[in-house]
Amino acid sequence: MDTKSAIVSLISKAISTAFPDVPAQVQDNMLEVPPDASLGDYAFPCFRLAKPLRMAPPKIAEKLAEAIHAPEVATVVCTGGYLNFFLNRRNFAEQTLTAIAAVPGRWGASDMGAGQTVCIDYSSVNIAKRFHIGHLPSTVIGNSLKRIYDFLGYRTVGINHLGDWGTQFGKMIAAFKHWGDEAMIESGSVQALQDLYVRFHREAEANPALEDEGRAWFKRIEEGDPEAMRIFEAFKDMTLKDVERVYKILDVQFDSYKGESFYNDKMDRVIDELRDKGLLVESDGAWVVDLEAHGMPPCLILKSDGATLYATRDIAAALYRKDTYDFYRALYVVAYQQDLHFRQVFKVLELMGYPWAAEALVHVSFGMVSFEGQAFSTRAGNVLYLDDLLERAQEKALDIINEKSPDLTDKTSVARDVGVGALVFSALYNNRIKDVDFWWDRALNFDGETGPYVQYTHARCCSVLRKAEDIQSQPDYEALTDDEAQALLRLLSRFPEAVIEAAQRYEPSVVTRAVTEIAKAYNKYYYEHRILDGDNSTTAARLMLTQIVRDVIQTGLQLIGLKAPERM
């Protein structure tokens, strides 16, 4: 049992002792962490018991304090209607460190998700387009959530819902036929495909007949024409090879690459079901689901020419995923601009008679991305490609490492881990709905709330442990009763709560901030206490604390998709 649960158990027993005739339930989430450590390690607001016990909170606090006696608690102080718990520092140090040491690399892991599946739709790159910075938040948020849910025992399915359908691909083939050649395909250059697409639109301004050619080629794709499909599949293979290179650098994996085209033969089910259930309404030749009663504009299902839309495909995808994976949750990691789209899709599914849609489908939205104050637009041709950014990040990290640690071996590998980690960390540090603005000086700073800072703290722990002699003495936990050690231990003990909160809120930043606070607390401890100076039992305790910090930081970094270098 962890410390928090132990305190809750003590409170429950105290209620039974002090008020045996009045049942009152105490849950873990009722226990609070005071904003100031001087107010205690935990606080219980007795206001929650005032109604069932018919007593003023301060009086309840007094009676409960009299009934609480346990080795885990040094003192219990009544402050107004609060019970403030001050832990027995030595016991707390021993219990926390031994509990974490018993599960190396797994502190915070659980089987709470056993038997339940979470589908996560993230990244969702477009065929024939290079991977740009706008795809980074979706990619790293989705990747982190997948790792967190895996850690909590869920079965996860990572889905890259490829943008691989639409008239733009007919236009791409038309452009290829006019100005491309087979050597372009053999080169694997996605940039060349993008250049073709740009040229098509430029040429079409003077020659509108090209638009008809594009539509004709897309029709041939729809009909499965061998030549159209050969070129289309070649474009698709080129794109996937290109993005896989970026995914490898980011250490991101997927279980499915089923994109828009996969659902072509699954549209009829959606349309027939909507029609049979009386949900389709004609509107200016198109077919929609009226959502006015739910405070939303109509959801467009079929265009006047009979073509399906994104909503139709997302409805089909949700049904397919439910049938295939029987998910507990299905997350869509997509920018907040698509909020209305997903609210419409989820509501339509609910109206179709699928009650799971109301709770199981979640739009995990996020803010915009800019770089050093500059916004980007694909349509405007103002794009920062992610592979270029990652390369620059590694180069800048290498420059810093050459300056700080010129004798470091394997500097290139460390620079890759630090540079890539700096970008990922920057995208995951703040609440995901906030806009992200990357600045090199901030992201690659070795001081402050950054990826390199946390990674450096991990490397510092590794360095201390390498320098330590083989000490056989048992740790003296009394050596860890100072304020700095206790502050660090409190953060370590609460790390599992951060992991669960991140999963419940679909918010990787909770883990990012938790591991950052641990790093800050360890560095403060490191500067206040010489780890390797002192008698053997004191040193053993400080080394044990250092090893635990190293392991928990490594776990936290893994959960957000960062490497943990041992030397920097």
C-alpha positions as CSV (number, residue, x, y, z in Angstrom):
1,M,0.0,0.0,0.0
2,D,1.4,3.4,-0.9
3,T,1.6,6.3,1.6
4,K,-1.5,8.1,0.3
5,S,-3.6,5.0,0.5
6,A,-2.2,4.3,4.0
7,I,-3.3,7.8,5.2
8,V,-6.8,7.3,3.7
9,S,-7.0,4.0,5.5
10,L,-6.0,5.7,8.8
11,I,-8.8,8.3,8.3
12,S,-11.4,5.6,7.5
13,K,-10.4,3.7,10.7
14,A,-10.5,7.0,12.7
15,I,-14.0,7.7,11.4
16,S,-15.2,4.2,12.5
17,T,-13.7,4.8,15.9
18,A,-14.9,8.3,16.5
19,F,-18.3,8.0,14.8
20,P,-19.2,4.3,14.9
21,D,-22.9,4.9,14.1
22,V,-22.4,7.1,11.0
23,P,-21.0,5.4,7.8
24,A,-18.7,7.7,5.8
25,Q,-16.7,6.8,2.8
26,V,-13.2,8.2,2.3
27,Q,-11.6,8.0,-1.2
28,D,-8.0,8.6,-2.3
29,N,-9.1,11.7,-4.3
30,M,-10.3,13.4,-1.1
31,L,-6.8,13.7,0.2
32,E,-5.1,16.9,-0.7
33,V,-1.4,18.0,-1.0
34,P,-0.9,21.3,0.8
35,P,0.6,24.1,-1.4
36,D,3.3,24.6,1.3
37,A,5.2,21.7,2.9
38,S,5.1,23.6,6.2
39,L,1.3,22.8,6.3
40,G,2.0,19.1,6.2
41,D,2.6,16.3,3.7
42,Y,-1.1,15.6,3.2
43,A,-4.3,17.3,4.2
44,F,-7.9,16.0,4.6
45,P,-10.7,18.5,4.3
46,C,-13.3,17.5,7.0
47,F,-15.9,19.7,5.2
48,R,-16.7,16.6,3.2
49,L,-18.0,14.9,6.4
50,A,-19.9,17.8,7.8
51,K,-23.3,16.8,6.3
52,P,-23.3,13.0,7.0
53,L,-21.9,13.6,10.5
54,R,-24.0,16.7,11.2
55,M,-21.0,18.4,12.9
56,A,-18.8,21.5,12.2
57,P,-15.6,20.6,10.3
58,P,-13.2,21.9,13.0
59,K,-14.9,19.7,15.6
60,I,-14.7,16.7,13.2
61,A,-11.0,17.3,12.7
62,E,-10.4,17.4,16.5
63,K,-12.2,14.1,17.1
64,L,-10.4,12.3,14.2
65,A,-7.0,13.6,15.3
66,E,-7.5,12.0,18.7
67,A,-8.3,8.7,17.0
68,I,-5.2,8.6,14.7
69,H,-2.1,6.8,16.0
70,A,0.2,5.1,13.5
71,P,4.0,4.8,12.9
72,E,3.5,6.3,9.4
73,V,2.5,9.6,11.0
74,A,4.6,11.9,13.2
75,T,1.9,14.4,14.0
76,V,-1.6,15.3,13.0
77,V,-2.5,19.0,13.3
78,C,-6.0,20.5,13.2
79,T,-6.1,23.7,11.2
80,G,-9.7,25.0,10.9
81,G,-11.6,22.2,9.2
82,Y,-8.5,20.4,7.9
83,L,-6.5,17.5,9.2
84,N,-2.8,18.1,8.3
85,F,-0.6,15.1,8.3
86,F,3.1,15.3,9.0
87,L,4.7,11.9,8.0
88,N,7.3,10.1,10.0
89,R,10.3,11.1,7.9
90,R,12.5,8.1,8.4
91,N,9.6,5.7,7.8
92,F,8.5,7.6,4.8
93,A,12.0,7.5,3.3
94,E,12.4,3.8,3.9
95,Q,8.9,2.9,2.6
96,T,9.2,5.0,-0.5
97,L,12.6,3.9,-1.6
98,T,12.0,0.2,-0.9
99,A,8.7,0.3,-2.7
100,I,10.3,1.8,-5.8
101,A,13.4,-0.4,-5.7
102,A,11.1,-3.5,-5.7
103,V,9.8,-2.6,-9.2
104,P,12.8,-1.3,-11.2
105,G,11.7,0.6,-14.2
106,R,8.0,0.0,-13.4
107,W,7.2,2.5,-10.7
108,G,3.8,3.8,-11.6
109,A,3.0,0.8,-13.9
110,S,-0.2,-1.1,-13.2
111,D,-2.7,-3.5,-14.6
112,M,-5.6,-1.1,-14.2
113,G,-6.3,-1.4,-18.0
114,A,-6.1,-5.1,-18.3
115,G,-8.6,-6.5,-20.7
116,Q,-9.4,-3.1,-22.2
117,T,-8.3,-1.6,-25.5
118,V,-7.5,2.0,-26.3
119,C,-7.3,3.0,-30.0
120,I,-5.2,6.1,-30.7
121,D,-5.5,7.9,-34.0
122,Y,-2.4,10.2,-34.3
123,S,0.0,11.8,-36.8
124,S,-2.2,11.0,-39.8
125,V,0.2,12.2,-42.5
126,N,-0.9,13.0,-46.1
127,I,0.3,11.0,-49.0
128,A,2.6,12.8,-51.5
129,K,3.4,15.5,-48.9
130,R,6.5,15.9,-46.7
131,F,6.2,15.6,-43.0
132,H,6.0,19.1,-41.7
133,I,6.2,20.7,-38.2
134,G,2.4,20.9,-38.0
135,H,2.3,17.1,-37.6
136,L,4.7,17.1,-34.7
137,P,2.2,17.7,-31.8
138,S,-0.3,15.0,-33.0
139,T,2.6,12.6,-33.5
140,V,4.3,13.1,-30.1
141,I,1.1,13.5,-28.0
142,G,-0.3,10.3,-29.5
143,N,3.0,8.4,-29.1
144,S,3.2,9.5,-25.4
145,L,-0.4,8.5,-24.7
146,K,0.2,5.1,-26.3
147,R,3.2,4.6,-24.0
148,I,1.3,5.7,-20.9
149,Y,-1.7,3.4,-21.6
150,D,0.7,0.5,-22.3
151,F,2.3,1.3,-19.0
152,L,-1.0,1.1,-17.2
153,G,-1.8,-2.3,-18.7
154,Y,-4.1,-1.4,-21.5
155,R,-3.9,-3.0,-24.9
156,T,-3.2,-0.1,-27.3
157,V,-3.7,0.2,-31.1
158,G,-1.7,3.1,-32.7
159,I,-3.4,4.1,-35.9
160,N,-2.0,6.4,-38.6
161,H,-5.1,7.4,-40.5
162,L,-3.4,8.3,-43.8
163,G,-4.7,11.1,-45.9
164,D,-4.7,9.0,-49.1
165,W,-8.0,9.8,-50.9
166,G,-9.4,12.7,-52.9
167,T,-9.3,14.4,-56.2
168,Q,-5.8,15.8,-55.4
169,F,-4.4,12.4,-56.2
170,G,-5.9,12.5,-59.6
171,K,-4.3,15.9,-60.1
172,M,-1.0,14.4,-58.9
173,I,-1.1,11.7,-61.5
174,A,-2.1,14.2,-64.2
175,A,0.9,16.3,-63.2
176,F,3.1,13.2,-63.2
177,K,2.0,12.3,-66.7
178,H,2.8,15.8,-68.0
179,W,6.0,16.6,-66.3
180,G,7.3,13.6,-64.3
181,D,9.0,10.3,-65.2
182,E,9.7,7.0,-63.7
183,A,13.1,8.2,-62.5
184,M,11.2,10.5,-60.1
185,I,9.5,7.5,-58.6
186,E,12.8,5.6,-58.4
187,S,14.4,8.6,-56.6
188,G,11.8,8.4,-53.8
189,S,11.7,12.2,-53.6
190,V,8.4,13.3,-51.9
191,Q,9.6,16.9,-52.4
192,A,9.5,16.2,-56.2
193,L,5.8,15.1,-55.9
194,Q,5.0,18.3,-53.9
195,D,6.7,20.4,-56.6
196,L,4.6,18.6,-59.3
197,Y,1.4,19.4,-57.3
198,V,2.4,23.1,-57.1
199,R,3.1,23.2,-60.8
200,F,-0.2,21.6,-61.6
201,H,-2.1,24.4,-59.9
202,R,0.0,27.0,-61.5
203,E,-0.5,25.6,-64.9
204,A,-4.2,25.0,-64.4
205,E,-4.7,28.7,-64.0
206,A,-3.8,29.2,-67.6
207,N,-5.2,25.8,-68.8
208,P,-8.4,24.9,-66.9
209,A,-8.6,21.6,-68.9
210,L,-6.0,20.2,-66.5
211,E,-8.6,20.2,-63.7
212,D,-10.8,17.9,-65.9
213,E,-7.8,15.7,-66.4
214,G,-7.2,15.5,-62.6
215,R,-10.8,14.5,-62.0
216,A,-10.7,11.9,-64.7
217,W,-7.5,10.3,-63.2
218,F,-9.2,10.3,-59.8
219,K,-12.2,8.5,-61.3
220,R,-9.8,5.9,-62.7
221,I,-8.4,5.4,-59.2
222,E,-11.9,5.0,-57.9
223,E,-12.6,2.4,-60.6
224,G,-9.3,0.5,-59.9
225,D,-7.7,1.2,-63.2
226,P,-4.4,-0.6,-63.3
227,E,-2.2,2.3,-64.5
228,A,-3.8,4.8,-62.1
229,M,-3.4,2.4,-59.2
230,R,0.2,1.6,-60.1
231,I,1.2,5.3,-59.9
232,F,-1.0,6.0,-56.9
233,E,0.5,3.1,-54.9
234,A,4.0,4.2,-56.0
235,F,3.3,7.7,-54.5
236,K,2.0,6.1,-51.4
237,D,5.1,3.9,-51.0
238,M,7.4,6.9,-51.5
239,T,5.6,8.8,-48.8
240,L,5.6,6.0,-46.3
241,K,9.3,5.4,-46.8
242,D,9.9,9.1,-46.2
243,V,7.8,9.4,-43.1
244,E,9.1,6.1,-41.6
245,R,12.6,7.7,-41.6
246,V,11.2,10.5,-39.4
247,Y,9.2,8.1,-37.2
248,K,12.4,6.1,-36.6
249,I,14.2,9.3,-35.4
250,L,11.3,10.1,-33.1
251,D,11.0,6.5,-32.0
252,V,7.3,6.3,-32.9
253,Q,5.5,3.2,-34.0
254,F,2.1,2.4,-35.4
255,D,0.0,-0.8,-35.4
256,S,-2.2,0.3,-38.4
257,Y,-1.7,2.5,-41.5
258,K,-5.3,2.1,-42.6
259,G,-6.2,5.5,-44.1
260,E,-9.1,7.1,-45.9
261,S,-9.0,4.8,-48.9
262,F,-9.4,1.7,-46.8
263,Y,-13.0,2.8,-46.0
264,N,-14.1,3.1,-49.6
265,D,-16.1,-0.2,-49.5
266,K,-17.5,0.7,-46.0
267,M,-19.4,3.8,-47.0
268,D,-22.6,2.1,-48.1
269,R,-23.1,0.6,-44.6
270,V,-23.1,4.1,-43.1
271,I,-25.3,5.6,-45.7
272,D,-27.8,2.8,-45.7
273,E,-28.0,2.7,-41.9
274,L,-28.5,6.5,-41.7
275,R,-31.2,6.3,-44.3
276,D,-32.9,3.2,-42.7
277,K,-33.0,5.0,-39.3
278,G,-34.5,8.1,-40.8
279,L,-31.5,10.3,-40.1
280,L,-30.7,11.5,-43.6
281,V,-32.3,14.7,-44.8
282,E,-31.9,16.2,-48.3
283,S,-30.5,19.7,-48.4
284,D,-29.9,21.4,-51.8
285,G,-29.3,18.1,-53.4
286,A,-26.9,17.0,-50.7
287,W,-27.7,14.6,-47.8
288,V,-27.1,15.7,-44.2
289,V,-27.9,14.7,-40.6
290,D,-29.8,17.6,-39.0
291,L,-28.1,18.4,-35.7
292,E,-29.8,21.7,-34.9
293,A,-31.5,20.2,-31.8
294,H,-28.0,19.5,-30.5
295,G,-26.7,23.0,-31.1
296,M,-24.6,22.2,-34.2
297,P,-25.0,22.8,-37.9
298,P,-25.9,19.9,-40.2
299,C,-23.4,17.1,-40.7
300,L,-22.8,16.7,-44.4
301,I,-22.8,13.0,-45.4
302,L,-23.1,13.0,-49.2
303,K,-22.4,15.8,-51.6
304,S,-24.9,16.6,-54.4
305,D,-22.8,14.5,-56.8
306,G,-22.9,11.5,-54.4
307,A,-19.4,11.8,-53.1
308,T,-18.7,11.0,-49.5
309,L,-16.9,13.4,-47.1
310,Y,-14.5,13.2,-44.1
311,A,-17.5,12.8,-41.7
312,T,-18.8,9.8,-43.7
313,R,-15.3,8.2,-43.6
314,D,-14.8,8.9,-39.9
315,I,-18.2,7.4,-39.0
316,A,-17.2,4.3,-41.0
317,A,-13.8,4.2,-39.4
318,A,-15.3,4.4,-35.9
319,L,-17.7,1.5,-36.6
320,Y,-14.8,-0.6,-38.1
321,R,-12.6,0.0,-35.2
322,K,-15.3,-0.8,-32.7
323,D,-16.1,-4.0,-34.6
324,T,-12.4,-4.9,-34.9
325,Y,-10.9,-3.9,-31.6
326,D,-13.9,-3.5,-29.3
327,F,-12.2,-0.5,-27.8
328,Y,-12.8,1.0,-24.3
329,R,-11.7,4.4,-25.7
330,A,-10.9,5.6,-29.1
331,L,-8.8,8.8,-29.1
332,Y,-8.4,11.2,-32.0
333,V,-5.3,13.3,-31.6
334,V,-6.2,16.1,-33.9
335,A,-5.8,20.0,-33.8
336,Y,-8.6,21.9,-32.0
337,Q,-9.8,23.4,-35.3
338,Q,-11.5,20.1,-36.0
339,D,-13.5,20.3,-32.8
340,L,-16.9,20.8,-34.5
341,H,-16.2,18.0,-37.0
342,F,-15.6,15.5,-34.2
343,R,-18.6,16.7,-32.1
344,Q,-20.8,16.2,-35.2
345,V,-19.3,12.7,-36.0
346,F,-19.7,11.5,-32.4
347,K,-23.3,12.8,-32.1
348,V,-24.3,11.2,-35.4
349,L,-22.9,7.8,-34.2
350,E,-24.9,8.3,-31.0
351,L,-28.1,9.1,-32.9
352,M,-27.5,5.9,-35.0
353,G,-28.0,3.9,-31.8
354,Y,-24.4,3.5,-30.6
355,P,-24.5,4.7,-27.0
356,W,-20.7,4.0,-26.6
357,A,-20.0,6.9,-28.9
358,A,-20.9,9.4,-26.2
359,E,-18.2,8.3,-23.8
360,A,-15.7,6.1,-25.7
361,L,-14.9,8.5,-28.5
362,V,-12.6,11.4,-27.4
363,H,-11.2,14.2,-29.5
364,V,-7.8,14.9,-27.9
365,S,-7.2,18.4,-29.3
366,F,-4.1,20.6,-29.3
367,G,-3.0,24.1,-30.2
368,M,-1.2,25.6,-33.1
369,V,2.6,25.3,-33.8
370,S,5.0,28.1,-34.6
371,F,8.7,28.4,-34.7
372,E,10.5,31.4,-33.2
373,G,7.3,33.4,-33.5
374,Q,6.6,32.5,-37.1
375,A,3.4,30.6,-38.0
376,F,3.4,28.2,-41.0
377,S,0.9,27.5,-43.8
378,T,1.2,24.6,-46.3
379,R,-1.1,26.4,-48.7
380,A,0.9,29.6,-48.5
381,G,4.1,27.6,-49.2
382,N,5.5,28.6,-45.9
383,V,6.4,25.3,-44.4
384,L,9.1,24.0,-42.0
385,Y,9.7,20.3,-42.7
386,L,10.2,18.1,-39.7
387,D,13.3,16.2,-40.9
388,D,15.0,19.5,-41.5
389,L,14.1,20.7,-38.1
390,L,15.3,17.5,-36.4
391,E,18.6,17.7,-38.3
392,R,19.1,21.3,-37.1
393,A,18.2,20.3,-33.6
394,Q,20.9,17.6,-33.6
395,E,23.5,20.0,-35.1
396,K,22.8,22.6,-32.4
397,A,22.9,20.0,-29.6
398,L,26.2,18.8,-30.9
399,D,27.6,22.3,-30.8
400,I,26.6,22.7,-27.2
401,I,28.0,19.3,-26.3
402,N,31.3,20.1,-28.0
403,E,31.5,23.2,-25.8
404,K,30.4,21.6,-22.5
405,S,31.8,18.1,-22.9
406,P,34.5,18.1,-25.6
407,D,35.9,14.7,-24.4
408,L,32.5,12.9,-24.4
409,T,32.5,9.7,-26.4
410,D,29.7,9.0,-28.9
411,K,28.8,12.7,-29.1
412,T,26.8,12.2,-32.3
413,S,24.5,9.7,-30.6
414,V,24.0,11.9,-27.5
415,A,23.4,15.0,-29.7
416,R,20.7,13.1,-31.5
417,D,19.0,12.1,-28.3
418,V,19.3,15.6,-26.8
419,G,18.3,17.5,-29.9
420,V,15.3,15.3,-30.8
421,G,14.4,15.2,-27.1
422,A,14.4,19.0,-26.9
423,L,11.8,19.3,-29.6
424,V,9.6,16.6,-28.2
425,F,9.8,17.9,-24.7
426,S,8.9,21.4,-25.8
427,A,5.7,20.0,-27.5
428,L,4.7,18.1,-24.4
429,Y,5.6,20.4,-21.5
430,N,2.6,22.6,-21.5
431,N,-1.1,21.7,-21.5
432,R,-1.7,20.3,-25.0
433,I,-4.4,22.9,-25.9
434,K,-1.9,25.7,-25.6
435,D,-0.1,26.9,-28.7
436,V,3.5,25.8,-29.0
437,D,6.2,28.2,-30.1
438,F,9.7,26.6,-30.5
439,W,12.8,28.7,-29.8
440,W,16.2,27.1,-30.0
441,D,17.6,29.0,-27.0
442,R,14.7,27.8,-24.8
443,A,14.4,24.2,-26.1
444,L,18.1,23.4,-25.9
445,N,18.8,25.2,-22.6
446,F,20.5,22.8,-20.1
447,D,19.1,24.9,-17.3
448,G,15.4,25.2,-16.5
449,E,12.3,23.3,-17.6
450,T,13.6,21.6,-20.7
451,G,14.4,18.2,-22.1
452,P,18.2,18.6,-22.0
453,Y,17.9,19.7,-18.3
454,V,16.0,16.5,-17.3
455,Q,18.3,14.4,-19.5
456,Y,21.3,16.0,-17.9
457,T,20.0,15.3,-14.4
458,H,19.6,11.6,-15.4
459,A,23.2,11.7,-16.6
460,R,24.3,13.3,-13.4
461,C,22.7,10.5,-11.4
462,C,24.6,8.0,-13.6
463,S,27.9,9.8,-13.0
464,V,27.4,9.8,-9.2
465,L,26.7,6.1,-9.2
466,R,29.7,5.3,-11.4
467,K,32.0,7.2,-9.0
468,A,30.6,5.4,-6.0
469,E,32.6,2.6,-4.3
470,D,31.0,-0.7,-3.6
471,I,29.4,0.0,-0.2
472,Q,28.1,-3.0,1.7
473,S,26.5,-1.1,4.5
474,Q,22.7,-0.9,4.9
475,P,21.2,2.5,4.2
476,D,20.6,4.7,7.2
477,Y,17.2,6.2,6.3
478,E,17.6,8.8,9.1
479,A,20.1,10.4,6.7
480,L,17.2,11.3,4.4
481,T,15.0,13.2,6.9
482,D,16.3,16.6,5.8
483,D,13.9,19.0,3.9
484,E,15.6,18.5,0.5
485,A,15.4,14.7,0.7
486,Q,11.8,14.8,1.9
487,A,10.7,17.1,-0.9
488,L,12.3,14.8,-3.4
489,L,10.8,11.7,-1.8
490,R,7.3,13.3,-1.9
491,L,7.6,13.9,-5.6
492,L,8.9,10.3,-6.2
493,S,6.1,8.8,-4.2
494,R,3.5,10.7,-6.2
495,F,4.8,9.8,-9.6
496,P,2.3,6.9,-10.1
497,E,-0.5,9.5,-9.5
498,A,0.9,11.6,-12.3
499,V,0.9,8.7,-14.7
500,I,-2.8,7.9,-14.0
501,E,-3.8,11.5,-14.2
502,A,-2.1,11.8,-17.6
503,A,-4.1,8.9,-18.9
504,Q,-7.4,10.1,-17.4
505,R,-6.9,13.7,-18.8
506,Y,-5.3,12.6,-22.0
507,E,-2.5,15.0,-21.0
508,P,1.1,13.9,-21.4
509,S,2.3,17.2,-19.9
510,V,1.3,15.9,-16.4
511,V,4.1,13.3,-16.7
512,T,6.5,15.8,-18.3
513,R,6.0,18.3,-15.5
514,A,6.3,15.5,-12.8
515,V,9.6,14.3,-14.1
516,T,10.9,17.9,-14.4
517,E,10.0,18.6,-10.8
518,I,11.8,15.4,-9.7
519,A,14.9,16.6,-11.7
520,K,14.7,20.1,-10.1
521,A,14.4,18.6,-6.6
522,Y,17.3,16.2,-7.1
523,N,19.6,19.0,-8.3
524,K,18.7,21.0,-5.2
525,Y,19.4,18.0,-3.0
526,Y,22.7,17.4,-4.9
527,Y,23.9,20.9,-4.3
528,E,22.9,20.8,-0.6
529,H,24.3,17.4,0.3
530,R,27.5,15.8,-0.8
531,I,26.4,12.3,-1.9
532,L,29.7,10.5,-1.5
533,D,30.9,12.2,1.7
534,G,29.9,10.8,5.0
535,D,29.9,7.4,6.7
536,N,29.0,4.3,4.8
537,S,25.4,4.0,5.9
538,T,24.7,7.6,5.1
539,T,26.4,7.3,1.7
540,A,24.4,4.1,1.1
541,A,21.1,6.0,1.7
542,R,22.0,8.9,-0.5
543,L,23.2,6.5,-3.3
544,M,19.9,4.6,-3.0
545,L,18.0,7.8,-3.4
546,T,20.2,8.8,-6.4
547,Q,19.6,5.4,-8.1
548,I,15.8,5.7,-7.5
549,V,15.8,9.2,-9.0
550,R,17.7,7.9,-12.0
551,D,15.3,5.1,-12.6
552,V,12.1,7.2,-12.2
553,I,13.5,9.9,-14.5
554,Q,14.3,7.3,-17.0
555,T,10.8,5.9,-16.7
556,G,9.2,9.4,-17.1
557,L,11.4,10.2,-20.2
558,Q,10.4,6.9,-21.8
559,L,6.7,7.7,-21.2
560,I,7.0,10.9,-23.1
561,G,9.2,9.5,-25.9
562,L,12.7,10.7,-24.9
563,K,15.9,8.8,-24.5
564,A,17.9,9.0,-21.2
565,P,21.6,9.3,-22.0
566,E,24.0,8.1,-19.3
567,R,26.7,10.6,-20.2
568,M,26.3,14.2,-21.4
